[in-house]
Amino acid sequence: MTPLDVLVLTLIFFCTSVISVVTGATSLITVPALLAFGVPATTALGTNMLALTVMSVGASVPFWRGDALDRLRLPLLLGLTGAGSLLGALLVFVVPPALLPLIIAAAMLVVAVVVLRPGRTAAALQAPTRQRQVVGYGLTLLLAVYGGFFSGGYVTLLTAAFLTTFRLPFLRAVATTKVINVASSLVATVIFATRGAVDWRLGVVLSGVMYAGATIGARWTLRLEERRIRQLFVATVLLLALKTLVLDVPWARLVSGQGL
């Protein structure tokens, strides 16, 4: 990889990290970028996980200092996330991800519908029922498996899950998922590293720029109105879903049955 290639990747990763503090879906941009520059698929996933870990730390610091986090649920959420991410990272080495782009795109559209749904009034933000909380913890575990496997759209889906099950305000859901993503990405990075699937030199560079971008993005998010955060979130989700459906889904293989 030439110095120019690294520079272009650095710019892509920096810009993505600033915006994805609100939107999530970082890996839907960064992993294809790594693949486009010739990084092998498994190494691209592992190197991206390393950068995501550092980015999530940068995004979490401004939120950690304030009162935006759901600190009551956080310990259990982190434990479930660590277990799920471990399983997901191990699955990378045994499961062919042929249907993954289509699943991601469908999930993105579901997320957009959930977030656009009207009725998130003050009454809607009352304490959730016990059943809703159980569902929320279950989704946290299941999504962590996906997060450890690929992570594309993981934080976006987790944010939507927290909005609908725990009924968190939008900013609190965004902030809490950033801390949780530290655990998810860190566990997955360890697994990828033990399998030799991390480009450390490239990963350190990309990690540094993503940390800077995420810190800027988190501070910017804290200044936004919740309505603006929601609008940015939904717009990005819809664009990423469209991009995934058009560019990433191997339609020819799926129609012929080769991707099943």
N, C-alpha and C positions, 0 to 999 in steps of 0.2 A: 504494500500500500504506500503510495507516494505522499509526501508532505501536503500536497494540494488536496488529496483525498481526505486526509485527516482533518484539514482545515474546514472542508465542506461539511464533513460529519459533525465537527465541533459546532458549527453554526446551526445545523439542523437540531442537534441535541439541546443546545442552549435555548433556542426559540421554543421548542416543544416543552421544555421543562418549565418555562415561565407560564405558559398557557395551561398546561395540564395540572397545575395545582388546583384549579377549579374543575376542569373537565375530566381529568383522568385520561385513560386510553392512550397513554404515552407510548406503549409498545406497538400500537397499531401504526405508528409512524417510524419509531426508531428501529425496530427489528427489520422491516422492509428496507430501510435505508442501509443498514449493515449488509444485508443480503445483496443489495444492488452494487455495493462496492467489493463484492467477492468474498465476504466473510462466510465460512461454512455455516450451515443452518444451526447445528448444535452449539457451535462456538458463538454465533450471533446471539442465541438465547442466553447463554451463560454470561457473556460480556455485557449484554443489556441488563441482566439481573444485577450485576455488580453496580452499574451506573444508577439503576433504579434505587438500590439500597441507599446510596449516598444522596441521591436526589430527595428521597423521602425524608432523610434526616434533615436536610436543608429546609424542606417544606414544613417539617414538624416544629422546628425551633420557635418560630414566631407564634404559632398556635399554642405551644406548650406554656409559654409565659403568660398567656391570658386565661380567660375563662371559657374559651370556645369548645374545649374538649368534653366528651362524655366520660368523665373520670370514674364514675360509679361502675359502668359496664366494662371499662377498658381492660382490666386484668383478665377476665374470662375471655373477652374477644381476642386478646393477644395469644392466650393459650390455644384456643381453637384454631387460630390462624397458623400458628407454628406447626401444629399437627397436620393440618390440611396441606400446607405448602410443602412439607416434607414428602408427603405422598405424591403430590402433583409433580414435583421435580424428578422423582424417581420414575414416574410414568413417561417422561419425555424420552427415555431410553428404550422403552418397550412398546409404545403405542404410536402407530403412524397417524399423523395429524391431518389426514386428507380432507376431512369434513370441517376442520376447525374454522376456516374463514366464513363459511356459511352459518355456522353456529354463532360466531361472533356478531355477524351482521344482524341476524335475527334478534339476538340479545340486545343489541344497540337500539333497534326499533322498539322493543318492549320497554327499554329504559326511557326512551323519549316519550312514549305514551304515558307511562307512569308519572313522569315529572310534569308533563303538560296537563295532567288531569286536574280539573278545577276542584276547589273546595278545601284548600289548605288554609283554612281560617284559624283563628285562635282556638276554636273548639276542636279542630282537627289535630292540634298539637297537644291535647291532653295526654295524660299518662296512658301508655298502651296497655291492653289487656295482657294477662299472663300467657294466653295462647299466642298472641302476636309476638311476644318476647321470645317464646320457645322457637317459633318459626324464624325469627331474626337470628338467633344463635345457630340454628341449623343451617340457614343460608350462609352465615359467616364461615362455617366449616366447609360447606360444599364449594363455595366460591374460592376459598383458600386453595383447594385442590387445583382449580383452574388457574389461580394466580401463580402457583408454583410451577405449573406446566408451561404457561406462555405469558400470562399477565396482560395481554392486549385487551383493554376494556375492563380489567378486573376491578380497579378502583371505581370506575364509572358504575359498574353493576352493584358494587358494594354500597356506594353512596345511595343508589336508588333503593336498595334493600333496607338501609337504615331509615330512609325517609318514610317508607311504607310500613315497616314492622315496629320500629322503636319510636316512630313519629317525631324524629328529631327536627329542629329547625335546620334550614339548608346549610348555613355556615357551620353549625356544630357537626352535621353529617360529614361535610367536606373535611373539616379539621380532624375528626376522629379517624377517618379512613386513611389520612396521611400517616398518622402514627402507626396504625395497623399495618400499612404497607411496608414499613421498615422491617417488621418481623417477617412478613411474607417473603420479601425480596432477599433478606439476609439468609434465611434458611435455605431458599432455593440456590442462592449463590454458593453456599458451602457445598451443596450436593454437586453442582456443576464444577466447582473447583476440584473436588476430589476425583472427578472423572476427566480432568484435564480439558474442560470445555470453556475456559475463560482466557481471552487474550488480555493479559494483565497490563501490558504497555498501553494498548489502545484503551482499555477499560479505565485505567487511572486518569488519562486525559479527559475522557468523556464524563467520568464521575465528577471531576473538578468543575467542569462547565455546567453540569446539571445541578450541582449543589448551589452554585452561584445563581443560576436561573430560578431554581425553586425558592430560594430565599427571597429573591425579588418578587416572585409571583405570590408568595404567601403574604408578604407585607402589603402588596397591592390588593389582594383579596380582602384583607381585613378592613380596607377603606371603602369597599363597594357595598351598595345596598343589596339586600338579599334578592330583590327582584332582578337586579342586573346580573348577579351570579347565576341565577336560574336561567336567564335568557342566554347567557354565554354557554352554559352547560348544555342546554338543549340544542342550540345551533351547532355546536361542535359534534355532539352525538349524532345528529342527523347527517352531517357531512361525512363523518367517519363511516357510518353505516352504508351510505351511498358509495363511498370510495371502496369499501370492502366488497360490496356486492358486484361492482363493475370491474374492479381491477384484481382482486385477490382470490375470488372463488374460482376454482378450476372447473368451470361449467362443463367443458368437453369431457373431462374424466368422469364427472358425476353422472352425466347423461348416459355415457357408455357403460357405467357400472364399474369402471376401474378404480374409482375413489372410495368404494364401499368396502 
